[in-house]
Amino acid sequence: MTMMQCEYRDHVITAEVMEHPGTPTPWAGGCRISNHQGQTTRRMALPVGHAFMAELEQAQRASIAHGKWLVDQCLDNGRQLFDKAA
């Protein structure tokens, strides 16, 4: 499986998709976000209603888009992205 990642607003977003074989929608989207100070988030899953997809690439792209949204929320709206202890 290839890893999809991008750099967005000084953060690296990596799609972290999990496979659940034997189901019609086996790909569960999620991402990890890192900054240049070395902080990395836990795996951030997509919202439940949109988390599972039939195709790997679709799940990866949705995971990256979700990561970009999370970075925007952090930088523009003050939402905490990283644990304070990190």
N, C-alpha and C positions, 0 to 999 in steps of 0.2 A: 504494500500500500504506500502510495506517495504521500508526503506531508505537504500541506499547503500552509503558507504563512505569508504575511506582508508586514511592511512597516507603515505605520499610520500615526501622524502627529507625535513623533518621537517615542512610539511604543511599538513593540513587536507582537503581533497577534498570530498565534499558531492554532490552526484547527485541530481539535482533539476529538475525533469521531470514534465512537465505540460501536462494535458490531454485535448484534444480537441475532445469530443465525436461526433460521427456521421460522421467521416471521415475515409477513408481506412487506413490512417496512423495517428492515434490519439495521439501519444506520441511525444512531443517536448523536445528534450534533452537540458540540460544545467547543470551548476554546480556552486557551491560557493566554494571559497578557503579561508581558515583561516590559520594564522600563530600563533606561540606560544606567540607573543606579543599582541594578541587580535585583530589584524586587520582581517577584512573579506571583501571579494569582493562583488560587486553586483552580481546578477545572470548573468553568462557568458553563453550565448546561443551558441549552435553548429553552425557552418557555415550554411547558408541558404540551400544549396544543400544537406546537410546531417542532417538537424535538425529534420525531422519528420520520425518516424518509426512505424511499425505495432505492435511491441511487447514491453512491458514495460521493461523487463530485457535487451533487446537489447539497448534500449534508455539509461538505467542506465549505462550499461557497456561503451557505447560510450561516455557518459558524463564524466565518471571517466577518460577514456583515454584522452579526450580533456583537462581535468583539469591537468593531468600529463604533457601534452605537454605545457600548459600555464606556469606551474611551471618551467619546463626546460627552456622555453624562458626567464623567469624572471631571473633565477639564472645563466644561461649560456650566455645569449645574452643581458642582461640589460633591457629587456622589462619591463615597469612599470606594476605591477600587482595591487597594492593598490593605492587608491587615496592619494595624498600628504596630504590632510587635515585630514586623519584618524590618 
